[in-house]
């Protein structure tokens, strides 16, 4: 376009030259601004030096030349941004761009539709259900607090109990089984309590993170500390903070400590049972030895009476003693030793029974109240914290 304009300007100049041919001075002034070659014969190509013109008068021709140079430069810059000079590649690129634009539009519409469905489900179903769940947890911990208070009152009365069972009566199999069942039940209680607290915290933390992504723009930075937040996010944030601040370690350790108390009772009962079995074994051995000795004595005395000889301890005056030494003395000494061992085992067993009963009563009286005191305090704190969160839910 600029080249055509220059050609027209050249023709106009020739016409002007013919018209004012008589004025050689004017002709020389006008011709001095052109090159010696005809304008149409000039080959224009971009040269940086053609853009910047040195000082001096600026003509229309030079202005057009500089504009042409700038347009060529712009064309080259735009062209350099397109990969390849092949026309087919350009067409393929244009077609790909068109398809991508269509895909972007379709995807954007699909994302918008899906996002609207998620937001609708969140507002219509999820939020009311979470509010209901929070209130349910609050009622649950309130009921647990009431039950733990009753249990705490009961175990406080246990401290005044005295063992009135028959002294020396060993722990029965039923008592040992009850102790094992109690240990298993308390262990299951501790495990369930820890899982419950962890589940509630993990659940609310996950909700908090999800609401943060869906309600607060990712790249938004608060300009000040008073930025307005959605009520549902504030509700979830307070719920999360409430669960994080509740000290559950005291209650958990109290239950765990009581497990150790019951386990120590079970070990003491097992030790008592071992002593009882040793006592029974020694008693059976004593009975066996005593029965054997009686049989030997019976045979021995019977043999003496058959030959008319007196007993070994009859004395020399009778004249019938063959041997002053009792042939059953070793058996009797062995029986006496066994008798003393049985008596020792019986004393150990009686002492073990006494220790087991005293330990059971003392450990239950001192350990169980601590458990329910800790659980009462924890459930009260949890109830109070969730009541505050539930009050926040009314603003949603």
ZICOR-V707101 format. One record per residue. N is the residue number from 1. RES is the residue in three letters. SS is DSSP state (alpha for helix, beta for strand, coil for the rest). PSI is psi in whole degrees, 0 to 359 (NA if undefined). D_LAST is the distance of its C-alpha to the last C-alpha in Angstrom with 2 decimals. Layout:
n->N res->RES ss->SS psi->PSI d_last->D_LAST
n->N res->RES ss->SS psi->PSI d_last->D_LAST
This chain:
n->1 res->UNK ss->coil psi->318 d_last->67.47
n->2 res->UNK ss->alpha psi->326 d_last->68.61
n->3 res->UNK ss->alpha psi->319 d_last->71.80
n->4 res->UNK ss->alpha psi->317 d_last->72.60
n->5 res->UNK ss->alpha psi->322 d_last->71.93
n->6 res->UNK ss->alpha psi->322 d_last->74.31
n->7 res->UNK ss->alpha psi->318 d_last->76.98
n->8 res->UNK ss->alpha psi->319 d_last->76.73
n->9 res->UNK ss->alpha psi->323 d_last->77.03
n->10 res->UNK ss->alpha psi->317 d_last->80.06
n->11 res->UNK ss->alpha psi->320 d_last->81.74
n->12 res->UNK ss->alpha psi->322 d_last->81.07
n->13 res->UNK ss->alpha psi->321 d_last->82.61
n->14 res->UNK ss->alpha psi->319 d_last->85.70
n->15 res->UNK ss->alpha psi->319 d_last->86.05
n->16 res->UNK ss->alpha psi->327 d_last->85.68
n->17 res->UNK ss->alpha psi->320 d_last->88.30
n->18 res->UNK ss->alpha psi->322 d_last->90.75
n->19 res->UNK ss->alpha psi->320 d_last->90.18
n->20 res->UNK ss->coil psi->36 d_last->90.70
n->21 res->UNK ss->coil psi->334 d_last->93.23
n->22 res->UNK ss->coil psi->344 d_last->95.60
n->23 res->UNK ss->coil psi->91 d_last->93.39
n->24 res->UNK ss->alpha psi->330 d_last->93.82
n->25 res->UNK ss->alpha psi->316 d_last->91.95
n->26 res->UNK ss->alpha psi->321 d_last->88.78
n->27 res->UNK ss->alpha psi->317 d_last->89.13
n->28 res->UNK ss->alpha psi->324 d_last->89.41
n->29 res->UNK ss->alpha psi->317 d_last->86.31
n->30 res->UNK ss->alpha psi->318 d_last->84.19
n->31 res->UNK ss->alpha psi->339 d_last->85.60
n->32 res->UNK ss->coil psi->340 d_last->84.87
n->33 res->UNK ss->coil psi->0 d_last->81.12
n->34 res->UNK ss->coil psi->165 d_last->81.54
n->35 res->UNK ss->coil psi->168 d_last->82.67
n->36 res->UNK ss->coil psi->339 d_last->86.16
n->37 res->UNK ss->coil psi->156 d_last->84.83
n->38 res->UNK ss->coil psi->146 d_last->83.63
n->39 res->UNK ss->alpha psi->323 d_last->79.83
n->40 res->UNK ss->alpha psi->341 d_last->79.26
n->41 res->UNK ss->alpha psi->354 d_last->80.91
n->42 res->UNK ss->coil psi->131 d_last->78.39
n->43 res->UNK ss->coil psi->112 d_last->76.08
n->44 res->UNK ss->coil psi->127 d_last->72.61
n->45 res->UNK ss->coil psi->155 d_last->70.63
n->46 res->UNK ss->coil psi->125 d_last->67.94
n->47 res->UNK ss->coil psi->129 d_last->69.35
n->48 res->UNK ss->alpha psi->329 d_last->67.34
n->49 res->UNK ss->alpha psi->340 d_last->70.31
n->50 res->UNK ss->alpha psi->344 d_last->70.13
n->51 res->UNK ss->alpha psi->313 d_last->66.69
n->52 res->UNK ss->coil psi->126 d_last->67.73
n->53 res->UNK ss->coil psi->139 d_last->70.80
n->54 res->UNK ss->coil psi->171 d_last->73.12
n->55 res->UNK ss->coil psi->158 d_last->73.94
n->56 res->UNK ss->coil psi->178 d_last->76.13
n->57 res->UNK ss->coil psi->139 d_last->75.88
n->58 res->UNK ss->coil psi->125 d_last->73.26
n->59 res->UNK ss->coil psi->168 d_last->74.42
n->60 res->UNK ss->alpha psi->322 d_last->72.56
n->61 res->UNK ss->alpha psi->314 d_last->73.81
n->62 res->UNK ss->alpha psi->326 d_last->72.42
n->63 res->UNK ss->alpha psi->317 d_last->69.09
n->64 res->UNK ss->alpha psi->321 d_last->69.04
n->65 res->UNK ss->alpha psi->317 d_last->70.02
n->66 res->UNK ss->alpha psi->322 d_last->67.20
n->67 res->UNK ss->alpha psi->318 d_last->64.67
n->68 res->UNK ss->alpha psi->318 d_last->66.02
n->69 res->UNK ss->alpha psi->318 d_last->65.74
n->70 res->UNK ss->alpha psi->319 d_last->62.10
n->71 res->UNK ss->alpha psi->319 d_last->61.30
n->72 res->UNK ss->alpha psi->320 d_last->63.07
n->73 res->UNK ss->alpha psi->316 d_last->61.16
n->74 res->UNK ss->alpha psi->318 d_last->57.83
n->75 res->UNK ss->alpha psi->316 d_last->58.99
n->76 res->UNK ss->alpha psi->322 d_last->60.01
n->77 res->UNK ss->alpha psi->318 d_last->56.69
n->78 res->UNK ss->alpha psi->318 d_last->54.72
n->79 res->UNK ss->alpha psi->324 d_last->57.16
n->80 res->UNK ss->alpha psi->339 d_last->56.96
n->81 res->UNK ss->coil psi->349 d_last->53.21
n->82 res->UNK ss->coil psi->127 d_last->53.97
n->83 res->UNK ss->coil psi->115 d_last->55.11
n->84 res->UNK ss->coil psi->155 d_last->58.72
n->85 res->UNK ss->coil psi->356 d_last->61.10
n->86 res->UNK ss->coil psi->132 d_last->61.57
n->87 res->UNK ss->alpha psi->324 d_last->60.63
n->88 res->UNK ss->alpha psi->323 d_last->59.51
n->89 res->UNK ss->alpha psi->321 d_last->57.16
n->90 res->UNK ss->alpha psi->319 d_last->55.69
n->91 res->UNK ss->alpha psi->318 d_last->55.21
n->92 res->UNK ss->alpha psi->321 d_last->53.55
n->93 res->UNK ss->alpha psi->318 d_last->51.26
n->94 res->UNK ss->alpha psi->319 d_last->50.35
n->95 res->UNK ss->alpha psi->320 d_last->49.73
n->96 res->UNK ss->alpha psi->319 d_last->47.54
n->97 res->UNK ss->alpha psi->319 d_last->45.53
n->98 res->UNK ss->alpha psi->316 d_last->45.16
n->99 res->UNK ss->alpha psi->319 d_last->44.01
n->100 res->UNK ss->alpha psi->320 d_last->41.54
n->101 res->UNK ss->alpha psi->319 d_last->40.15
n->102 res->UNK ss->alpha psi->318 d_last->39.77
n->103 res->UNK ss->alpha psi->321 d_last->38.17
n->104 res->UNK ss->alpha psi->318 d_last->35.71
n->105 res->UNK ss->alpha psi->314 d_last->34.77
n->106 res->UNK ss->alpha psi->315 d_last->34.41
n->107 res->UNK ss->alpha psi->319 d_last->32.48
n->108 res->UNK ss->alpha psi->319 d_last->30.15
n->109 res->UNK ss->alpha psi->319 d_last->29.52
n->110 res->UNK ss->alpha psi->317 d_last->29.01
n->111 res->UNK ss->alpha psi->318 d_last->26.59
n->112 res->UNK ss->alpha psi->318 d_last->24.64
n->113 res->UNK ss->alpha psi->314 d_last->24.65
n->114 res->UNK ss->alpha psi->318 d_last->23.67
n->115 res->UNK ss->alpha psi->320 d_last->20.86
n->116 res->UNK ss->alpha psi->321 d_last->19.51
n->117 res->UNK ss->alpha psi->319 d_last->19.83
n->118 res->UNK ss->alpha psi->315 d_last->18.07
n->119 res->UNK ss->alpha psi->318 d_last->15.08
n->120 res->UNK ss->alpha psi->317 d_last->15.11
n->121 res->UNK ss->alpha psi->321 d_last->15.49
n->122 res->UNK ss->alpha psi->313 d_last->12.74
n->123 res->UNK ss->alpha psi->325 d_last->10.10
n->124 res->UNK ss->alpha psi->327 d_last->11.88
n->125 res->UNK ss->alpha psi->307 d_last->13.15
n->126 res->UNK ss->alpha psi->309 d_last->12.40
n->127 res->UNK ss->alpha psi->312 d_last->8.69
n->128 res->UNK ss->alpha psi->324 d_last->9.11
n->129 res->UNK ss->alpha psi->323 d_last->12.36
n->130 res->UNK ss->alpha psi->321 d_last->11.34
n->131 res->UNK ss->alpha psi->317 d_last->9.17
n->132 res->UNK ss->alpha psi->320 d_last->12.35
n->133 res->UNK ss->alpha psi->318 d_last->14.58
n->134 res->UNK ss->alpha psi->317 d_last->13.33
n->135 res->UNK ss->alpha psi->322 d_last->13.94
n->136 res->UNK ss->alpha psi->317 d_last->17.20
n->137 res->UNK ss->alpha psi->320 d_last->18.34
n->138 res->UNK ss->alpha psi->316 d_last->17.80
n->139 res->UNK ss->alpha psi->323 d_last->19.91
n->140 res->UNK ss->alpha psi->311 d_last->22.41
n->141 res->UNK ss->alpha psi->330 d_last->23.09
n->142 res->UNK ss->alpha psi->317 d_last->23.35
n->143 res->UNK ss->alpha psi->318 d_last->25.97
n->144 res->UNK ss->alpha psi->322 d_last->27.73
n->145 res->UNK ss->alpha psi->319 d_last->27.98
n->146 res->UNK ss->alpha psi->317 d_last->29.64
n->147 res->UNK ss->alpha psi->320 d_last->32.05
n->148 res->UNK ss->alpha psi->328 d_last->32.94
n->149 res->UNK ss->alpha psi->318 d_last->33.77
n->150 res->UNK ss->alpha psi->315 d_last->36.17
n->151 res->UNK ss->alpha psi->321 d_last->37.67
n->152 res->UNK ss->alpha psi->320 d_last->38.15
n->153 res->UNK ss->alpha psi->322 d_last->40.01
n->154 res->UNK ss->alpha psi->314 d_last->42.22
n->155 res->UNK ss->alpha psi->337 d_last->43.20
n->156 res->UNK ss->alpha psi->327 d_last->44.04
n->157 res->UNK ss->alpha psi->336 d_last->46.64
n->158 res->UNK ss->alpha psi->335 d_last->48.05
n->159 res->UNK ss->coil psi->336 d_last->49.38
n->160 res->UNK ss->coil psi->1 d_last->52.07
n->161 res->UNK ss->coil psi->148 d_last->53.44
n->162 res->UNK ss->coil psi->144 d_last->57.00
n->163 res->UNK ss->coil psi->111 d_last->58.62
n->164 res->UNK ss->coil psi->12 d_last->61.13
n->165 res->UNK ss->coil psi->162 d_last->62.02
n->166 res->UNK ss->coil psi->130 d_last->65.64
n->167 res->UNK ss->coil psi->135 d_last->66.75
n->168 res->UNK ss->coil psi->353 d_last->67.73
n->169 res->UNK ss->coil psi->121 d_last->65.78
n->170 res->UNK ss->coil psi->162 d_last->64.28
n->171 res->UNK ss->coil psi->131 d_last->60.75
n->172 res->UNK ss->coil psi->167 d_last->60.63
n->173 res->UNK ss->alpha psi->326 d_last->59.25
n->174 res->UNK ss->alpha psi->319 d_last->56.55
n->175 res->UNK ss->alpha psi->318 d_last->55.43
n->176 res->UNK ss->alpha psi->319 d_last->55.40
n->177 res->UNK ss->alpha psi->321 d_last->53.35
n->178 res->UNK ss->alpha psi->322 d_last->50.86
n->179 res->UNK ss->alpha psi->317 d_last->50.56
n->180 res->UNK ss->alpha psi->320 d_last->49.93
n->181 res->UNK ss->alpha psi->321 d_last->47.31
n->182 res->UNK ss->alpha psi->318 d_last->45.57
n->183 res->UNK ss->alpha psi->318 d_last->45.59
n->184 res->UNK ss->alpha psi->319 d_last->44.14
n->185 res->UNK ss->alpha psi->317 d_last->41.39
n->186 res->UNK ss->alpha psi->323 d_last->40.40
n->187 res->UNK ss->alpha psi->317 d_last->40.49
n->188 res->UNK ss->alpha psi->323 d_last->38.20
n->189 res->UNK ss->alpha psi->313 d_last->35.86
n->190 res->UNK ss->alpha psi->316 d_last->35.80
n->191 res->UNK ss->alpha psi->317 d_last->35.20
n->192 res->UNK ss->alpha psi->321 d_last->32.36
n->193 res->UNK ss->alpha psi->314 d_last->30.68
n->194 res->UNK ss->alpha psi->319 d_last->30.92
n->195 res->UNK ss->alpha psi->322 d_last->29.67
n->196 res->UNK ss->alpha psi->313 d_last->26.66
n->197 res->UNK ss->alpha psi->317 d_last->25.56
n->198 res->UNK ss->alpha psi->318 d_last->26.35
n->199 res->UNK ss->alpha psi->314 d_last->24.50
n->200 res->UNK ss->alpha psi->317 d_last->21.23
n->201 res->UNK ss->alpha psi->314 d_last->21.59
n->202 res->UNK ss->alpha psi->320 d_last->22.70
n->203 res->UNK ss->alpha psi->312 d_last->19.98
n->204 res->UNK ss->alpha psi->325 d_last->17.12
n->205 res->UNK ss->alpha psi->319 d_last->19.19
n->206 res->UNK ss->alpha psi->317 d_last->19.61
n->207 res->UNK ss->alpha psi->317 d_last->15.94
n->208 res->UNK ss->alpha psi->316 d_last->15.46
n->209 res->UNK ss->alpha psi->321 d_last->18.40
n->210 res->UNK ss->alpha psi->316 d_last->17.34
n->211 res->UNK ss->alpha psi->325 d_last->13.92
n->212 res->UNK ss->alpha psi->323 d_last->16.02
n->213 res->UNK ss->alpha psi->327 d_last->18.44
n->214 res->UNK ss->alpha psi->338 d_last->16.24
n->215 res->UNK ss->alpha psi->336 d_last->13.82
n->216 res->UNK ss->coil psi->125 d_last->16.40
n->217 res->UNK ss->coil psi->143 d_last->19.88
n->218 res->UNK ss->coil psi->319 d_last->22.61
n->219 res->UNK ss->coil psi->6 d_last->25.02
n->220 res->UNK ss->coil psi->132 d_last->22.78
n->221 res->UNK ss->coil psi->127 d_last->23.96
n->222 res->UNK ss->coil psi->130 d_last->22.19
n->223 res->UNK ss->coil psi->333 d_last->24.54
n->224 res->UNK ss->coil psi->176 d_last->23.56
n->225 res->UNK ss->coil psi->358 d_last->21.49
n->226 res->UNK ss->coil psi->26 d_last->19.01
n->227 res->UNK ss->coil psi->135 d_last->17.48
n->228 res->UNK ss->coil psi->128 d_last->13.94
n->229 res->UNK ss->coil psi->151 d_last->11.76
n->230 res->UNK ss->coil psi->146 d_last->8.64
n->231 res->UNK ss->alpha psi->322 d_last->5.53
n->232 res->UNK ss->alpha psi->326 d_last->5.95
n->233 res->UNK ss->alpha psi->321 d_last->9.52
n->234 res->UNK ss->alpha psi->319 d_last->9.39
n->235 res->UNK ss->alpha psi->312 d_last->8.06
n->236 res->UNK ss->alpha psi->324 d_last->10.86
n->237 res->UNK ss->alpha psi->318 d_last->13.19
n->238 res->UNK ss->alpha psi->325 d_last->13.18
n->239 res->UNK ss->alpha psi->314 d_last->13.76
n->240 res->UNK ss->alpha psi->314 d_last->16.59
n->241 res->UNK ss->alpha psi->322 d_last->18.07
n->242 res->UNK ss->alpha psi->316 d_last->18.13
n->243 res->UNK ss->alpha psi->326 d_last->20.10
n->244 res->UNK ss->alpha psi->330 d_last->22.32
n->245 res->UNK ss->alpha psi->343 d_last->23.29
n->246 res->UNK ss->coil psi->124 d_last->24.27
n->247 res->UNK ss->coil psi->97 d_last->28.12
n->248 res->UNK ss->coil psi->353 d_last->29.06
n->249 res->UNK ss->alpha psi->322 d_last->32.59
n->250 res->UNK ss->alpha psi->313 d_last->34.09
n->251 res->UNK ss->alpha psi->317 d_last->33.13
n->252 res->UNK ss->alpha psi->316 d_last->34.17
n->253 res->UNK ss->alpha psi->329 d_last->37.47
n->254 res->UNK ss->alpha psi->317 d_last->38.16
n->255 res->UNK ss->alpha psi->317 d_last->38.02
n->256 res->UNK ss->alpha psi->322 d_last->40.08
n->257 res->UNK ss->alpha psi->322 d_last->42.59
n->258 res->UNK ss->alpha psi->329 d_last->43.04
n->259 res->UNK ss->alpha psi->316 d_last->43.78
n->260 res->UNK ss->alpha psi->324 d_last->46.61
n->261 res->UNK ss->alpha psi->312 d_last->47.81
n->262 res->UNK ss->alpha psi->323 d_last->48.11
n->263 res->UNK ss->alpha psi->321 d_last->49.72
n->264 res->UNK ss->alpha psi->324 d_last->52.32
n->265 res->UNK ss->alpha psi->318 d_last->53.15
n->266 res->UNK ss->alpha psi->320 d_last->53.61
n->267 res->UNK ss->alpha psi->319 d_last->55.92
n->268 res->UNK ss->alpha psi->322 d_last->57.95
n->269 res->UNK ss->alpha psi->322 d_last->58.33
n->270 res->UNK ss->alpha psi->319 d_last->59.50
n->271 res->UNK ss->alpha psi->319 d_last->62.01
n->272 res->UNK ss->alpha psi->320 d_last->63.24
n->273 res->UNK ss->alpha psi->321 d_last->63.71
n->274 res->UNK ss->alpha psi->318 d_last->65.80
n->275 res->UNK ss->alpha psi->321 d_last->68.04
n->276 res->UNK ss->alpha psi->319 d_last->68.39
n->277 res->UNK ss->alpha psi->322 d_last->69.50
n->278 res->UNK ss->alpha psi->320 d_last->72.00
n->279 res->UNK ss->alpha psi->317 d_last->73.35
n->280 res->UNK ss->alpha psi->321 d_last->73.73
n->281 res->UNK ss->alpha psi->316 d_last->75.45
n->282 res->UNK ss->alpha psi->322 d_last->77.83
n->283 res->UNK ss->alpha psi->319 d_last->78.57
n->284 res->UNK ss->alpha psi->321 d_last->79.43
n->285 res->UNK ss->alpha psi->320 d_last->81.67
n->286 res->UNK ss->alpha psi->316 d_last->83.38
n->287 res->UNK ss->alpha psi->322 d_last->83.98
n->288 res->UNK ss->alpha psi->316 d_last->85.40
n->289 res->UNK ss->alpha psi->319 d_last->87.75
n->290 res->UNK ss->alpha psi->319 d_last->88.85
n->291 res->UNK ss->alpha psi->320 d_last->89.60
n->292 res->UNK ss->alpha psi->319 d_last->91.56
n->293 res->UNK ss->alpha psi->320 d_last->93.54
n->294 res->UNK ss->alpha psi->320 d_last->94.38
n->295 res->UNK ss->alpha psi->319 d_last->95.68
n->296 res->UNK ss->alpha psi->316 d_last->97.79
n->297 res->UNK ss->alpha psi->319 d_last->99.18
n->298 res->UNK ss->alpha psi->316 d_last->100.02
n->299 res->UNK ss->alpha psi->320 d_last->101.92
n->300 res->UNK ss->alpha psi->311 d_last->103.55
n->301 res->UNK ss->alpha psi->326 d_last->104.81
n->302 res->UNK ss->alpha psi->322 d_last->105.93
n->303 res->UNK ss->alpha psi->325 d_last->108.07
n->304 res->UNK ss->alpha psi->317 d_last->109.71
n->305 res->UNK ss->alpha psi->333 d_last->110.59
n->306 res->UNK ss->alpha psi->328 d_last->112.17
n->307 res->UNK ss->alpha psi->2 d_last->114.78
n->308 res->UNK ss->coil psi->25 d_last->115.40
n->309 res->UNK ss->coil psi->139 d_last->114.01
n->310 res->UNK ss->coil psi->172 d_last->112.11
n->311 res->UNK ss->coil psi->155 d_last->108.67
n->312 res->UNK ss->coil psi->334 d_last->108.39
n->313 res->UNK ss->coil psi->21 d_last->107.73
n->314 res->UNK ss->coil psi->324 d_last->110.78
n->315 res->UNK ss->coil psi->162 d_last->112.77
n->316 res->UNK ss->coil psi->340 d_last->116.20
n->317 res->UNK ss->coil psi->332 d_last->118.15
n->318 res->UNK ss->coil psi->334 d_last->117.57
n->319 res->UNK ss->coil psi->5 d_last->119.02
n->320 res->UNK ss->coil psi->357 d_last->116.64
n->321 res->UNK ss->coil psi->125 d_last->113.96
n->322 res->UNK ss->coil psi->331 d_last->113.84
n->323 res->UNK ss->coil psi->124 d_last->111.03
n->324 res->UNK ss->coil psi->344 d_last->109.55
n->325 res->UNK ss->coil psi->135 d_last->106.26
n->326 res->UNK ss->coil psi->119 d_last->103.55
n->327 res->UNK ss->coil psi->346 d_last->102.79
n->328 res->UNK ss->coil psi->12 d_last->99.23
n->329 res->UNK ss->alpha psi->319 d_last->98.35
n->330 res->UNK ss->alpha psi->319 d_last->96.11
n->331 res->UNK ss->alpha psi->320 d_last->94.18
n->332 res->UNK ss->alpha psi->322 d_last->93.75
n->333 res->UNK ss->alpha psi->319 d_last->92.59
n->334 res->UNK ss->alpha psi->322 d_last->90.03
n->335 res->UNK ss->alpha psi->322 d_last->88.84
n->336 res->UNK ss->alpha psi->320 d_last->88.53
n->337 res->UNK ss->alpha psi->317 d_last->86.44
n->338 res->UNK ss->alpha psi->324 d_last->84.12
n->339 res->UNK ss->alpha psi->317 d_last->83.92
n->340 res->UNK ss->alpha psi->322 d_last->82.83
n->341 res->UNK ss->alpha psi->321 d_last->80.18
n->342 res->UNK ss->alpha psi->318 d_last->78.78
n->343 res->UNK ss->alpha psi->320 d_last->78.71
n->344 res->UNK ss->alpha psi->316 d_last->76.88
n->345 res->UNK ss->alpha psi->324 d_last->74.26
n->346 res->UNK ss->alpha psi->321 d_last->73.82
n->347 res->UNK ss->alpha psi->317 d_last->73.28
n->348 res->UNK ss->alpha psi->319 d_last->70.73
n->349 res->UNK ss->alpha psi->317 d_last->68.92
n->350 res->UNK ss->alpha psi->319 d_last->68.91
n->351 res->UNK ss->alpha psi->320 d_last->67.54
n->352 res->UNK ss->alpha psi->320 d_last->64.87
n->353 res->UNK ss->alpha psi->316 d_last->63.79
n->354 res->UNK ss->alpha psi->317 d_last->63.58
n->355 res->UNK ss->alpha psi->318 d_last->61.60
n->356 res->UNK ss->alpha psi->315 d_last->59.17
n->357 res->UNK ss->alpha psi->318 d_last->58.48
n->358 res->UNK ss->alpha psi->318 d_last->58.14
n->359 res->UNK ss->alpha psi->319 d_last->55.82
n->360 res->UNK ss->alpha psi->311 d_last->53.65
n->361 res->UNK ss->alpha psi->317 d_last->53.28
n->362 res->UNK ss->alpha psi->316 d_last->52.74
n->363 res->UNK ss->alpha psi->321 d_last->50.16
n->364 res->UNK ss->alpha psi->318 d_last->48.14
n->365 res->UNK ss->alpha psi->327 d_last->48.31
n->366 res->UNK ss->alpha psi->330 d_last->47.21
n->367 res->UNK ss->alpha psi->319 d_last->44.87
n->368 res->UNK ss->alpha psi->319 d_last->42.77
n->369 res->UNK ss->alpha psi->322 d_last->41.51
n->370 res->UNK ss->alpha psi->325 d_last->40.20
n->371 res->UNK ss->alpha psi->310 d_last->38.11
n->372 res->UNK ss->alpha psi->333 d_last->36.38
n->373 res->UNK ss->alpha psi->316 d_last->36.00
n->374 res->UNK ss->alpha psi->318 d_last->34.19
n->375 res->UNK ss->alpha psi->325 d_last->31.98
n->376 res->UNK ss->alpha psi->315 d_last->31.24
n->377 res->UNK ss->alpha psi->317 d_last->30.20
n->378 res->UNK ss->alpha psi->314 d_last->28.09
n->379 res->UNK ss->alpha psi->328 d_last->26.22
n->380 res->UNK ss->alpha psi->317 d_last->25.64
n->381 res->UNK ss->alpha psi->319 d_last->24.19
n->382 res->UNK ss->alpha psi->318 d_last->21.95
n->383 res->UNK ss->alpha psi->315 d_last->20.72
n->384 res->UNK ss->alpha psi->317 d_last->20.08
n->385 res->UNK ss->alpha psi->317 d_last->18.20
n->386 res->UNK ss->alpha psi->331 d_last->15.90
n->387 res->UNK ss->alpha psi->320 d_last->15.32
n->388 res->UNK ss->alpha psi->318 d_last->14.02
n->389 res->UNK ss->alpha psi->319 d_last->11.64
n->390 res->UNK ss->alpha psi->324 d_last->10.50
n->391 res->UNK ss->alpha psi->325 d_last->10.07
n->392 res->UNK ss->alpha psi->329 d_last->7.70
n->393 res->UNK ss->alpha psi->339 d_last->5.50
n->394 res->UNK ss->coil psi->342 d_last->5.54
n->395 res->UNK ss->coil psi->353 d_last->3.81
n->396 res->UNK ss->coil psi->NA d_last->0.00
